[in-house]
Amino acid sequence: MPHLAINNLSHRYGRSLVLRDVTAKFDPGLTTLLGVNGAGKTTLLRLVAGDLRHRGGGSIVLDPDGERPRLMPQFPRYVWRLTAAEYVKYCAWLGGAPPRELASRAEAALERVGLAEAGARPTSRLSGGMLRRLALAATLASGRVALLLDEPMSGLDPIQQVEVAEAIRTIATESVVVMSTHGIGSDDLVGDQIVLLHGGTVAFAGAATRFVSEAPGHADGTAEAFRRWTAAAGS
């Protein structure tokens, strides 16, 4: 059974229907939520995380405990006067973690994203890639079984993207991780499963290998398949 599923989910902003009958399941591991800007990715993630009030039909099926996934926004807010470890502990506390667990959660989360040696460094002295991994650690320290990452590669150079992708894949070995993106620079940054949103509906949902092999016309990789699926969905 998947830890997270969406059944016929629709959502409106006023009179505008931005999501229409979205159905998808997210199994343990990494799922890439693809879509051009305006496809509805952020709205979907915010609805699932409970950060946005649902105005429409359909349902969200959570893990057995009914716990909401934790959302890492596209532009995390950092507290520059805190060290990396203090920032992770602060975020875990905001998320409801017991005070006695803050230190151990922060230590474990920093270890999993490759920042174990940076815990004492001020956040103001971390590189862009390290900051994004720090945001991952803060999200991970919430202890949720499902994590939602909104455009975690945004603004990163290719080397930083690889660093962050490695950290995400490490996390995905034990969790449900949904990562949204509007562009693919390398197949190495794509999850095993892909959900393609276009115009507020699901244009594809399934294995990444199927996404390429079943793309309209011939596709040499995920980036080309993305272009072909999006073009077909808009025609």
Residue frames as a rotation matrix with the C-alpha (Angstrom) as fourth column:
MET 1
0.576 0.817 0.000 0.00
0.817 -0.576 0.000 0.00
0.000 0.000 -1.000 0.00
PRO 2
-0.161 -0.631 0.759 1.33
0.511 -0.711 -0.483 3.48
0.844 0.310 0.437 -0.81
HIS 3
-0.540 -0.094 -0.836 1.92
0.816 -0.302 -0.493 5.84
-0.206 -0.949 0.240 2.07
LEU 4
-0.460 0.303 -0.835 0.39
-0.112 -0.952 -0.283 8.70
-0.881 -0.037 0.472 0.11
ALA 5
-0.630 0.323 0.706 -2.32
0.772 0.359 0.524 8.84
-0.085 0.876 -0.475 -2.55
ILE 6
-0.698 0.449 -0.558 -4.48
-0.370 -0.893 -0.256 11.49
-0.614 0.028 0.789 -4.21
ASN 7
-0.611 0.566 0.553 -7.89
0.718 0.690 0.088 10.54
-0.332 0.451 -0.828 -5.58
ASN 8
-0.005 0.682 0.731 -9.76
0.900 -0.315 0.300 12.76
0.435 0.660 -0.613 -8.07
LEU 9
-0.109 -0.132 -0.985 -8.46
0.776 -0.630 -0.002 15.91
-0.621 -0.765 0.172 -6.39
SER 10
0.090 0.170 0.981 -9.69
0.769 -0.639 0.040 19.26
0.633 0.751 -0.188 -7.72
HIS 11
-0.166 -0.176 -0.970 -9.01
0.827 -0.562 -0.039 22.76
-0.538 -0.809 0.238 -6.44
ARG 12
0.411 0.391 0.823 -10.21
0.763 -0.642 -0.076 26.26
0.499 0.659 -0.562 -7.24
TYR 13
-0.728 -0.429 -0.535 -8.83
0.604 -0.771 -0.203 29.73
-0.326 -0.471 0.820 -6.71
GLY 14
-0.513 0.658 -0.552 -12.06
-0.538 -0.747 -0.390 31.70
-0.669 0.097 0.737 -6.81
ARG 15
0.618 0.781 -0.091 -13.72
-0.517 0.316 -0.795 30.71
-0.592 0.539 0.599 -10.08
SER 16
0.203 -0.642 -0.739 -10.51
-0.920 0.133 -0.368 29.39
0.335 0.755 -0.563 -11.60
LEU 17
0.958 0.096 0.271 -10.07
-0.176 0.941 0.289 25.60
-0.227 -0.324 0.918 -11.58
VAL 18
0.299 -0.940 -0.166 -6.33
-0.954 -0.289 -0.082 25.03
0.029 0.183 -0.983 -11.14
LEU 19
-0.863 -0.460 0.210 -6.38
-0.460 0.886 0.051 21.27
-0.209 -0.052 -0.976 -10.45
ARG 20
0.110 0.940 -0.323 -8.86
-0.994 0.109 -0.021 18.92
0.016 0.323 0.946 -12.08
ASP 21
0.910 0.412 0.035 -9.43
-0.414 0.908 0.059 15.29
-0.007 -0.068 0.998 -11.02
VAL 22
0.007 -0.987 -0.161 -5.80
-0.837 0.082 -0.541 14.65
0.547 0.138 -0.825 -10.11
THR 23
0.939 0.235 0.252 -5.18
-0.331 0.817 0.473 11.01
-0.095 -0.527 0.844 -9.18
ALA 24
0.197 -0.921 -0.335 -1.75
-0.446 0.220 -0.868 9.67
0.873 0.321 -0.367 -8.25
LYS 25
0.995 -0.009 -0.099 -0.06
0.092 0.473 0.876 7.43
0.039 -0.881 0.471 -5.71
PHE 26
0.343 -0.916 0.208 3.37
-0.717 -0.399 -0.572 7.93
0.607 0.047 -0.793 -4.22
ASP 27
0.851 -0.099 -0.516 5.20
0.284 0.913 0.293 4.81
0.442 -0.396 0.805 -3.11
PRO 28
0.703 -0.689 -0.178 8.28
0.061 -0.191 0.980 4.75
-0.709 -0.699 -0.093 -0.88
GLY 29
-0.132 -0.768 0.626 11.20
0.931 0.121 0.345 6.13
-0.340 0.629 0.699 -2.86
LEU 30
-0.607 -0.215 -0.765 11.62
0.053 -0.972 0.231 9.20
-0.793 0.100 0.601 -5.04
THR 31
0.176 0.693 0.699 8.85
0.939 0.096 -0.332 10.47
-0.297 0.714 -0.634 -7.30
THR 32
-0.880 -0.437 -0.187 9.51
0.337 -0.851 0.403 13.42
-0.335 0.292 0.896 -9.61
LEU 33
0.259 0.959 -0.113 6.54
0.681 -0.264 -0.683 15.73
-0.685 0.100 -0.722 -10.04
LEU 34
-0.751 -0.593 0.291 7.10
0.587 -0.397 0.705 17.30
-0.303 0.700 0.646 -13.46
GLY 35
0.399 0.880 0.259 5.32
0.898 -0.317 -0.306 20.22
-0.187 0.354 -0.916 -15.07
VAL 36
-0.327 -0.454 0.829 5.93
0.623 -0.763 -0.172 23.57
0.711 0.461 0.532 -16.72
ASN 37
-0.978 -0.005 -0.207 5.50
0.157 -0.668 -0.727 26.72
-0.135 -0.744 0.654 -14.64
GLY 38
-0.528 0.846 -0.074 1.81
-0.842 -0.533 -0.086 27.16
-0.112 0.017 0.994 -13.83
ALA 39
-0.542 0.292 -0.788 0.99
-0.269 0.828 0.491 23.46
0.796 0.478 -0.371 -14.17
GLY 40
0.534 0.790 0.300 -0.27
-0.518 0.026 0.855 23.28
0.668 -0.612 0.423 -10.58
LYS 41
0.012 -0.617 -0.787 2.69
0.336 0.744 -0.578 21.56
0.942 -0.257 0.216 -8.89
THR 42
-0.886 -0.404 0.229 3.08
-0.038 -0.427 -0.903 23.93
0.462 -0.809 0.363 -5.94
THR 43
-0.180 0.909 0.376 -0.67
-0.928 -0.283 0.241 24.06
0.325 -0.306 0.895 -5.37
LEU 44
0.518 0.361 -0.776 -0.81
-0.225 0.932 0.283 20.27
0.825 0.028 0.564 -5.29
LEU 45
-0.342 -0.737 -0.583 2.08
0.461 0.409 -0.787 19.99
0.819 -0.538 0.200 -2.82
ARG 46
-0.856 0.044 0.514 0.61
-0.396 -0.696 -0.599 22.67
0.331 -0.717 0.614 -0.54
LEU 47
0.198 0.980 0.006 -2.76
-0.838 0.166 0.520 20.91
0.509 -0.108 0.854 -0.53
VAL 48
0.404 -0.093 -0.910 -1.20
0.161 0.987 -0.029 17.57
0.901 -0.134 0.413 0.38
ALA 49
-0.622 -0.742 -0.252 0.90
0.428 -0.052 -0.902 19.18
0.656 -0.669 0.350 3.13
GLY 50
0.189 0.783 -0.593 -2.14
0.976 -0.082 0.202 20.94
0.109 -0.617 -0.779 4.55
ASP 51
-0.660 -0.512 -0.550 -0.63
0.565 -0.821 0.086 24.40
-0.495 -0.254 0.831 3.96
LEU 52
-0.889 0.425 -0.172 -3.51
-0.432 -0.651 0.624 25.33
0.153 0.629 0.762 1.65
ARG 53
-0.387 0.834 0.394 -7.20
-0.357 0.258 -0.898 24.95
-0.850 -0.488 0.198 2.39
HIS 54
-0.892 0.061 0.448 -8.82
0.380 0.638 0.670 22.50
-0.245 0.768 -0.592 -0.02
ARG 55
-0.231 0.832 -0.505 -11.54
-0.487 -0.548 -0.680 24.05
-0.842 0.089 0.532 -2.16
GLY 56
-0.208 0.182 -0.961 -12.81
-0.937 0.244 0.248 21.32
0.279 0.953 0.120 -4.45
GLY 57
0.809 0.586 0.040 -13.59
-0.582 0.790 0.195 17.63
0.083 -0.181 0.980 -4.72
GLY 58
0.344 -0.660 -0.668 -11.54
-0.104 0.680 -0.725 14.50
0.933 0.319 0.165 -4.23
SER 59
0.988 0.004 0.157 -9.49
-0.155 0.160 0.975 13.19
-0.021 -0.987 0.158 -1.34
ILE 60
0.067 -0.997 -0.028 -5.97
-0.729 -0.030 -0.684 12.82
0.681 0.066 -0.729 0.02
VAL 61
0.928 0.188 -0.322 -5.08
0.026 0.829 0.558 9.46
0.372 -0.526 0.765 1.59
LEU 62
0.324 -0.828 0.457 -2.28
-0.884 -0.438 -0.165 9.82
0.337 -0.350 -0.874 4.12
ASP 63
-0.601 -0.619 -0.506 -0.05
-0.346 0.772 -0.533 7.26
0.721 -0.146 -0.678 5.82
PRO 64
-0.194 0.611 -0.768 -1.67
0.551 0.715 0.430 4.91
0.812 -0.339 -0.475 8.37
ASP 65
-0.482 -0.029 -0.876 -1.27
0.848 -0.268 -0.457 7.44
-0.222 -0.963 0.154 11.19
GLY 66
0.562 0.760 0.327 -2.98
0.823 -0.553 -0.128 10.17
0.084 0.340 -0.937 9.16
GLU 67
0.177 -0.609 -0.773 0.12
0.465 -0.641 0.611 12.36
-0.867 -0.468 0.169 9.48
ARG 68
0.968 0.181 -0.172 0.55
-0.035 -0.586 -0.809 15.17
-0.248 0.790 -0.561 6.97
PRO 69
0.370 -0.883 0.289 3.74
0.903 0.268 -0.336 15.13
0.219 0.386 0.896 4.88
ARG 70
0.278 -0.387 -0.879 6.28
0.397 -0.787 0.472 17.88
-0.875 -0.480 -0.066 5.51
LEU 71
0.810 0.072 0.583 6.76
0.576 -0.286 -0.766 20.45
0.111 0.956 -0.273 2.73
MET 72
-0.197 -0.871 -0.450 10.10
0.641 -0.462 0.614 22.08
-0.742 -0.167 0.649 1.91
PRO 73
0.756 0.580 -0.302 9.22
0.180 -0.629 -0.756 25.30
-0.629 0.517 -0.580 0.03
GLN 74
0.678 -0.483 0.554 11.05
0.646 0.031 -0.763 26.47
0.352 0.875 0.333 -3.05
PHE 75
-0.028 -0.661 0.750 12.53
-0.052 -0.748 -0.662 29.39
0.998 -0.058 -0.013 -1.13
PRO 76
0.313 0.124 -0.942 13.27
0.840 0.427 0.335 28.25
0.444 -0.896 0.030 2.46
ARG 77
0.669 -0.086 0.738 13.67
-0.307 -0.937 0.169 30.93
0.677 -0.339 -0.653 5.11
TYR 78
0.086 -0.746 -0.661 16.94
0.687 0.525 -0.503 30.66
0.722 -0.411 0.557 6.99
VAL 79
0.995 0.098 -0.031 17.87
0.086 -0.626 0.775 32.20
0.056 -0.774 -0.631 10.34
TRP 80
0.539 -0.839 0.075 21.34
0.017 -0.078 -0.997 33.54
0.842 0.539 -0.028 9.68
ARG 81
0.114 -0.530 0.840 22.35
-0.896 -0.421 -0.144 34.02
0.430 -0.736 -0.523 13.32
LEU 82
0.686 0.191 0.702 21.93
-0.543 0.777 0.319 30.29
-0.484 -0.600 0.637 14.03
THR 83
-0.581 -0.813 0.028 24.39
-0.650 0.485 0.586 27.52
-0.490 0.322 -0.810 13.31
ALA 84
-0.513 0.364 -0.777 23.37
-0.603 0.491 0.628 24.71
0.611 0.791 -0.032 10.97
ALA 85
-0.738 0.206 -0.643 22.57
0.466 0.844 -0.264 22.38
0.488 -0.495 -0.719 13.88
GLU 86
-0.791 0.456 -0.407 20.65
0.160 -0.488 -0.858 25.09
-0.590 -0.744 0.313 15.74
TYR 87
-0.563 0.589 -0.580 18.60
-0.820 -0.486 0.302 25.84
-0.104 0.646 0.757 12.63
VAL 88
-0.530 0.350 -0.772 17.63
-0.187 0.840 0.509 22.19
0.827 0.414 -0.380 12.20
LYS 89
-0.775 0.235 -0.587 16.69
0.628 0.391 -0.673 21.91
0.072 -0.890 -0.450 15.88
TYR 90
-0.764 0.495 -0.414 14.64
-0.276 -0.830 -0.485 25.10
-0.584 -0.256 0.771 15.62
CYS 91
-0.473 0.588 -0.656 12.73
-0.813 -0.003 0.583 23.80
0.341 0.809 0.479 12.60
ALA 92
-0.609 0.230 -0.759 12.14
0.255 0.963 0.088 20.43
0.751 -0.140 -0.645 14.29
TRP 93
-0.839 0.294 -0.459 10.78
0.419 -0.190 -0.888 22.27
-0.348 -0.937 0.037 17.34
LEU 94
-0.625 0.626 -0.467 8.45
-0.701 -0.713 -0.017 24.32
-0.343 0.317 0.884 15.13
GLY 95
-0.403 0.434 -0.806 7.26
-0.588 0.552 0.591 21.04
0.701 0.712 0.032 13.63
GLY 96
0.554 0.744 0.373 6.28
-0.732 0.222 0.644 19.69
0.396 -0.630 0.668 17.04
ALA 97
0.124 -0.576 -0.808 9.26
0.155 0.815 -0.558 17.47
0.980 -0.056 0.190 17.87
PRO 98
0.894 0.171 -0.413 9.69
0.412 0.043 0.910 16.80
0.173 -0.984 -0.032 21.62
PRO 99
0.755 -0.616 0.224 12.44
-0.634 -0.773 0.009 19.01
0.167 -0.149 -0.975 23.14
ARG 100
0.377 -0.632 0.677 14.38
-0.449 0.515 0.731 15.97
-0.810 -0.579 -0.090 24.36
GLU 101
0.432 -0.150 0.889 14.68
0.624 0.762 -0.175 14.71
-0.651 0.630 0.423 20.76
LEU 102
0.952 0.045 -0.301 15.81
-0.154 -0.783 -0.603 17.93
-0.263 0.621 -0.739 19.08
ALA 103
0.169 -0.979 -0.116 19.57
-0.827 -0.205 0.524 17.35
-0.537 0.008 -0.844 19.36
SER 104
-0.385 -0.318 0.866 19.44
0.035 0.933 0.358 13.71
-0.922 0.169 -0.348 18.20
ARG 105
0.570 0.656 0.495 17.10
0.562 0.129 -0.817 14.52
-0.600 0.744 -0.295 15.32
ALA 106
0.839 -0.298 -0.455 19.33
-0.467 -0.824 -0.321 17.36
-0.279 0.481 -0.831 14.14
GLU 107
-0.156 -0.964 0.216 22.45
-0.688 0.262 0.676 15.22
-0.708 -0.043 -0.704 14.33
ALA 108
-0.225 0.127 0.966 20.85
0.391 0.920 -0.030 12.35
-0.892 0.371 -0.257 12.40
ALA 109
0.784 0.602 0.150 19.34
0.393 -0.296 -0.870 14.65
-0.480 0.742 -0.469 9.76
LEU 110
0.591 -0.647 -0.482 22.61
-0.719 -0.694 0.049 16.50
-0.366 0.317 -0.875 9.12
GLU 111
-0.362 -0.718 0.594 24.38
-0.349 0.695 0.629 13.16
-0.865 0.020 -0.502 8.79
ARG 112
0.078 0.486 0.871 21.91
0.573 0.693 -0.438 11.92
-0.816 0.533 -0.225 6.18
VAL 113
0.952 0.274 0.137 22.36
0.269 -0.532 -0.803 14.97
-0.146 0.801 -0.580 3.95
GLY 114
0.338 -0.916 0.215 26.14
0.849 0.199 -0.489 15.01
0.405 0.348 0.845 4.24
LEU 115
0.273 -0.207 0.939 26.45
-0.156 -0.973 -0.169 18.00
0.949 -0.100 -0.298 6.58
ALA 116
0.742 0.043 -0.669 27.61
0.575 0.473 0.668 16.24
0.345 -0.880 0.326 9.73
GLU 117
-0.192 -0.935 -0.298 30.83
0.981 -0.179 -0.071 18.27
0.013 -0.306 0.952 9.81
ALA 118
-0.641 -0.029 0.767 29.02
0.307 -0.926 0.221 21.59
0.704 0.377 0.602 9.26
GLY 119
0.202 0.850 -0.487 26.75
0.830 0.115 0.546 21.55
0.520 -0.514 -0.682 12.30
ALA 120
0.134 -0.221 -0.966 28.70
0.828 -0.511 0.232 24.24
-0.544 -0.831 0.115 14.14
ARG 121
-0.821 -0.475 0.316 29.01
0.568 -0.633 0.525 26.57
-0.050 0.611 0.790 11.14
PRO 122
-0.420 0.690 -0.590 26.74
-0.143 -0.692 -0.707 29.63
-0.896 -0.213 0.390 10.92
THR 123
0.306 0.609 0.732 24.13
0.687 0.391 -0.612 29.31
-0.659 0.690 -0.299 8.19
SER 124
0.854 0.024 -0.520 25.45
-0.223 -0.887 -0.406 32.59
-0.471 0.462 -0.752 6.77
ARG 125
-0.074 -0.972 -0.225 28.72
-0.833 -0.064 0.549 30.84
-0.548 0.228 -0.805 5.88
LEU 126
-0.153 0.089 0.984 27.19
0.252 0.967 -0.048 27.93
-0.956 0.240 -0.171 3.94
SER 127
-0.957 -0.202 -0.210 27.21
-0.161 -0.233 0.959 27.70
-0.242 0.951 0.190 0.14
GLY 128
-0.280 0.904 -0.323 24.01
-0.959 -0.251 0.129 27.61
0.036 0.346 0.938 -1.91
GLY 129
-0.072 0.211 -0.975 24.14
-0.342 0.913 0.223 23.84
0.937 0.350 0.006 -2.26
MET 130
-0.830 -0.274 -0.486 24.84
0.343 0.436 -0.832 23.38
0.441 -0.857 -0.268 1.45
LEU 131
-0.794 0.596 0.120 21.94
-0.545 -0.610 -0.576 25.66
-0.270 -0.523 0.809 2.33
ARG 132
-0.006 0.829 -0.559 19.58
-0.889 0.251 0.383 23.59
0.458 0.499 0.736 0.22
ARG 133
-0.252 -0.152 -0.956 20.84
0.145 0.971 -0.192 20.42
0.957 -0.187 -0.223 1.90
LEU 134
-0.997 -0.070 -0.017 20.35
0.033 -0.233 -0.972 22.18
0.064 -0.970 0.235 5.25
ALA 135
-0.372 0.928 -0.022 16.72
-0.928 -0.373 -0.027 22.82
-0.033 0.010 0.999 4.30
LEU 136
0.072 0.326 -0.943 16.42
-0.406 0.873 0.271 19.12
0.911 0.363 0.195 3.49
ALA 137
-0.714 -0.412 -0.566 17.82
0.328 0.517 -0.790 18.24
0.619 -0.750 -0.234 6.90
ALA 138
-0.885 0.423 0.195 15.34
-0.429 -0.576 -0.695 20.58
-0.182 -0.699 0.692 8.58
THR 139
0.008 0.904 -0.427 12.49
-0.940 0.153 0.306 18.95
0.342 0.399 0.851 6.66
LEU 140
-0.099 -0.148 -0.984 13.78
-0.088 0.986 -0.140 15.48
0.991 0.072 -0.111 7.49
ALA 141
-0.932 -0.358 -0.048 14.05
0.029 0.057 -0.998 16.28
0.360 -0.932 -0.042 11.21
SER 142
-0.303 0.905 0.299 10.27
-0.920 -0.360 0.156 16.62
0.249 -0.228 0.941 11.34
GLY 143
-0.766 -0.074 0.638 10.14
-0.356 0.876 -0.326 12.82
-0.535 -0.477 -0.697 11.50
ARG 144
0.291 0.928 -0.234 7.42
-0.731 0.058 -0.680 12.56
-0.617 0.369 0.695 8.84
VAL 145
-0.036 -0.264 0.964 7.27
0.286 0.922 0.263 9.45
-0.958 0.285 0.042 6.65
ALA 146
0.316 0.168 0.934 6.53
0.949 -0.042 -0.313 11.53
-0.014 0.985 -0.172 3.54
LEU 147
-0.211 -0.482 -0.850 8.44
0.350 -0.849 0.395 14.62
-0.913 -0.215 0.348 2.40
LEU 148
0.660 0.460 0.594 7.41
0.735 -0.236 -0.635 17.08
-0.152 0.856 -0.494 -0.31
LEU 149
-0.259 -0.856 -0.448 10.16
0.533 -0.513 0.672 19.13
-0.805 -0.065 0.589 -1.97
ASP 150
0.789 0.612 0.052 9.09
0.424 -0.482 -0.767 22.11
-0.444 0.627 -0.640 -4.08
GLU 151
0.854 -0.463 0.236 11.71
0.049 -0.381 -0.923 22.86
0.518 0.800 -0.302 -6.76
PRO 152
0.832 -0.533 -0.154 14.71
0.213 0.050 0.976 21.87
-0.512 -0.845 0.155 -4.58
MET 153
0.022 -0.870 0.492 17.13
0.945 0.178 0.274 22.38
-0.326 0.459 0.826 -7.51
SER 154
0.765 0.387 0.516 16.01
0.574 -0.773 -0.271 25.94
0.294 0.503 -0.813 -8.24
GLY 155
0.891 -0.396 0.221 18.90
-0.417 -0.908 0.051 28.40
0.180 -0.138 -0.974 -8.46
LEU 156
0.504 -0.736 0.452 21.62
-0.161 0.435 0.886 25.78
-0.849 -0.519 0.100 -8.04
ASP 157
0.027 -0.574 -0.818 24.53
-0.995 -0.094 0.033 25.24
-0.096 0.813 -0.574 -10.42
PRO 158
0.436 0.216 -0.874 25.06
-0.543 0.837 -0.064 21.74
0.717 0.503 0.482 -11.95
ILE 159
-0.556 -0.709 -0.434 27.53
-0.025 0.536 -0.844 20.64
0.830 -0.458 -0.316 -9.26
GLN 160
-0.809 0.320 0.493 25.24
-0.575 -0.257 -0.776 21.80
-0.122 -0.912 0.392 -6.45
GLN 161
0.212 0.929 -0.303 22.32
-0.961 0.254 0.107 20.03
0.177 0.268 0.947 -8.13
VAL 162
0.075 -0.267 -0.961 24.22
-0.177 0.945 -0.276 16.75
0.981 0.191 0.024 -8.04
GLU 163
-0.897 -0.439 0.060 25.05
-0.102 0.073 -0.992 17.27
0.431 -0.896 -0.110 -4.34
VAL 164
-0.480 0.796 0.368 21.41
-0.831 -0.278 -0.482 17.95
-0.281 -0.537 0.795 -3.47
ALA 165
0.313 0.600 -0.736 20.19
-0.808 0.576 0.126 15.07
0.499 0.555 0.665 -5.67
GLU 166
-0.403 -0.539 -0.740 22.48
-0.030 0.816 -0.578 12.64
0.915 -0.211 -0.344 -3.84
ALA 167
-0.957 0.081 0.278 21.11
-0.287 -0.146 -0.947 13.82
-0.036 -0.986 0.163 -0.49
ILE 168
-0.090 0.994 -0.068 17.53
-0.987 -0.098 -0.126 13.44
-0.132 0.056 0.990 -1.74
ARG 169
0.196 0.135 -0.971 18.16
-0.513 0.858 0.015 9.91
0.836 0.495 0.237 -2.99
THR 170
-0.816 -0.509 -0.275 19.65
0.002 0.473 -0.881 8.99
0.578 -0.720 -0.385 0.39
ILE 171
-0.712 0.622 0.326 16.52
-0.607 -0.311 -0.732 10.24
-0.354 -0.718 0.599 2.14
ALA 172
0.092 0.834 -0.543 14.27
-0.987 0.149 0.063 8.44
0.134 0.531 0.837 -0.36
THR 173
-0.574 -0.331 -0.749 15.68
-0.292 0.937 -0.191 5.04
0.765 0.109 -0.634 0.60
GLU 174
-0.855 0.230 -0.466 13.59
0.515 0.484 -0.707 5.20
0.063 -0.844 -0.532 3.78
SER 175
-0.462 0.685 -0.564 10.81
0.077 -0.603 -0.794 7.67
-0.884 -0.410 0.226 2.99
VAL 176
0.306 0.575 0.759 8.21
0.937 -0.039 -0.348 8.75
-0.170 0.818 -0.550 0.47
VAL 177
-0.379 -0.480 -0.791 9.78
0.260 -0.876 0.407 11.74
-0.888 -0.051 0.456 -1.28
VAL 178
0.480 0.538 0.693 7.99
0.858 -0.122 -0.499 13.82
-0.184 0.834 -0.520 -3.91
MET 179
-0.368 -0.721 -0.587 10.22
0.418 -0.692 0.588 16.34
-0.831 -0.029 0.556 -5.70
SER 180
0.727 0.666 0.166 8.72
0.476 -0.315 -0.821 18.90
-0.495 0.676 -0.546 -8.05
THR 181
-0.434 -0.834 -0.342 10.60
0.229 -0.469 0.853 20.50
-0.872 0.292 0.394 -10.93
HIS 182
0.677 0.658 -0.329 9.85
-0.126 -0.337 -0.933 22.35
-0.725 0.673 -0.146 -14.17
GLY 183
0.606 -0.522 -0.600 13.06
-0.751 -0.124 -0.649 21.38
0.264 0.844 -0.467 -15.92
ILE 184
0.859 -0.355 0.368 15.38
0.161 0.871 0.465 18.40
-0.486 -0.340 0.805 -16.25
GLY 185
0.494 -0.757 -0.427 19.06
-0.861 -0.495 -0.117 19.01
-0.123 0.426 -0.896 -16.87
SER 186
-0.606 -0.722 -0.334 20.14
-0.727 0.673 -0.137 15.40
0.324 0.159 -0.933 -16.32
ASP 187
0.252 0.695 -0.673 18.49
-0.304 0.717 0.627 12.00
0.919 0.046 0.392 -16.04
ASP 188
-0.529 -0.542 -0.653 20.54
0.448 0.475 -0.757 11.52
0.721 -0.693 -0.008 -12.86
LEU 189
-0.959 0.165 0.229 18.25
-0.279 -0.679 -0.679 14.03
0.043 -0.715 0.698 -11.14
VAL 190
-0.158 0.958 -0.239 15.03
-0.797 0.019 0.603 12.12
0.582 0.285 0.761 -11.90
GLY 191
-0.258 0.154 0.954 13.27
-0.809 0.505 -0.300 9.72
-0.528 -0.849 -0.005 -9.56
ASP 192
-0.934 -0.066 0.351 12.18
0.065 0.935 0.348 6.16
-0.351 0.348 -0.869 -10.32
GLN 193
-0.113 0.957 0.266 8.58
0.950 0.182 -0.253 7.32
-0.290 0.224 -0.930 -10.66
ILE 194
-0.988 -0.156 0.021 7.26
0.153 -0.923 0.353 10.34
-0.036 0.352 0.935 -12.58
VAL 195
0.072 0.996 -0.053 3.98
0.865 -0.088 -0.493 12.22
-0.496 -0.011 -0.868 -12.34
LEU 196
-0.871 -0.344 0.350 3.51
0.487 -0.699 0.524 14.82
0.064 0.627 0.776 -15.09
LEU 197
0.028 0.861 -0.507 1.08
0.631 -0.409 -0.660 17.65
-0.776 -0.301 -0.555 -14.44
HIS 198
-0.919 -0.243 0.310 -0.11
0.394 -0.573 0.719 19.76
0.003 0.782 0.623 -17.35
GLY 199
-0.588 0.715 0.377 -2.86
-0.298 -0.626 0.721 22.32
0.752 0.312 0.581 -17.16
GLY 200
-0.334 0.431 0.838 -3.90
-0.943 -0.143 -0.302 21.07
-0.010 -0.891 0.454 -13.74
THR 201
0.810 0.583 0.069 -4.38
-0.580 0.812 -0.062 17.45
-0.092 0.010 0.996 -14.80
VAL 202
0.054 -0.784 0.618 -2.20
-0.317 0.574 0.755 14.33
-0.947 -0.237 -0.218 -14.80
ALA 203
0.480 0.027 -0.877 -0.78
-0.877 -0.022 -0.481 13.72
-0.033 0.999 0.013 -18.28
PHE 204
0.175 -0.448 -0.876 1.38
-0.195 0.857 -0.477 10.76
0.965 0.254 0.063 -17.16
ALA 205
0.337 -0.171 0.926 1.97
-0.938 0.024 0.345 8.73
-0.082 -0.985 -0.152 -14.00
GLY 206
0.997 -0.019 -0.073 4.28
0.011 0.994 -0.108 5.73
0.075 0.107 0.991 -13.84
ALA 207
0.472 -0.881 0.025 7.86
0.616 0.350 0.705 4.49
-0.630 -0.318 0.709 -13.99
ALA 208
0.250 -0.481 -0.840 10.54
-0.438 -0.830 0.345 6.80
-0.863 0.282 -0.419 -15.38
THR 209
-0.762 -0.541 0.356 11.48
0.022 0.528 0.849 4.12
-0.647 0.655 -0.390 -17.91
ARG 210
-0.117 0.818 0.563 7.91
0.929 0.290 -0.228 4.13
-0.350 0.497 -0.794 -19.25
PHE 211
0.531 0.295 -0.794 7.93
0.174 -0.955 -0.239 7.92
-0.829 -0.011 -0.559 -19.35
VAL 212
-0.298 -0.739 -0.604 10.76
-0.590 -0.354 0.725 7.74
-0.750 0.573 -0.331 -21.89
SER 213
-0.893 -0.157 0.422 9.77
0.155 0.772 0.616 4.60
-0.422 0.615 -0.665 -23.81
GLU 214
-0.171 0.931 0.323 6.11
0.943 0.250 -0.218 5.61
-0.284 0.267 -0.921 -24.22
ALA 215
-0.270 0.028 -0.963 6.70
0.048 -0.998 -0.042 9.28
-0.962 -0.058 0.268 -25.05
PRO 216
0.805 0.586 0.089 5.04
0.150 -0.056 -0.987 10.45
-0.574 0.808 -0.134 -28.30
GLY 217
0.773 -0.583 -0.250 7.56
-0.461 -0.246 -0.853 10.03
0.436 0.774 -0.459 -31.08
HIS 218
0.426 -0.724 -0.542 11.15
0.619 0.670 -0.409 9.10
0.660 -0.162 0.734 -30.24
ALA 219
0.860 -0.179 0.478 12.78
-0.441 -0.732 0.519 10.34
0.257 -0.657 -0.708 -27.02
ASP 220
0.159 -0.910 -0.383 16.48
-0.006 0.387 -0.922 9.93
0.987 0.149 0.056 -26.22
GLY 221
-0.784 -0.416 -0.460 16.05
0.454 0.119 -0.883 10.69
0.423 -0.901 0.095 -22.52
THR 222
-0.206 0.760 -0.617 13.82
0.942 -0.018 -0.336 12.13
-0.266 -0.650 -0.712 -19.84
ALA 223
-0.503 -0.025 -0.864 14.31
0.058 -0.998 -0.004 15.75
-0.862 -0.052 0.504 -20.88
GLU 224
-0.923 0.162 -0.348 13.24
-0.370 -0.132 0.920 15.03
0.103 0.978 0.182 -24.46
ALA 225
-0.601 0.744 -0.293 10.37
0.678 0.668 0.307 12.87
0.424 -0.014 -0.906 -23.23
PHE 226
-0.352 0.428 -0.833 9.22
0.642 -0.537 -0.547 15.75
-0.681 -0.727 -0.086 -21.01
ARG 227
-0.722 0.032 -0.691 9.11
-0.395 -0.839 0.374 18.06
-0.568 0.543 0.619 -24.02
ARG 228
-0.875 0.361 -0.322 7.20
-0.160 0.413 0.896 15.55
0.457 0.836 -0.304 -26.14
TRP 229
-0.487 0.725 -0.488 4.66
0.864 0.481 -0.148 14.64
0.127 -0.494 -0.860 -23.41
THR 230
-0.409 0.306 -0.860 4.03
0.360 -0.812 -0.459 18.32
-0.839 -0.497 0.222 -22.66
ALA 231
-0.835 0.073 -0.545 3.57
-0.496 -0.528 0.689 19.17
-0.237 0.846 0.478 -26.33
ALA 232
-0.777 0.554 -0.300 1.14
0.233 0.695 0.680 16.28
0.585 0.458 -0.669 -26.77
ALA 233
-0.417 0.622 -0.663 -0.84
0.883 0.104 -0.457 17.25
-0.216 -0.776 -0.592 -23.66
GLY 234
-0.443 0.190 -0.876 -1.21
0.060 -0.969 -0.241 20.81
-0.895 -0.160 0.417 -24.93
SER 235
-0.977 0.041 -0.209 -2.35
-0.212 -0.104 0.972 19.86
0.018 0.994 0.110 -28.41
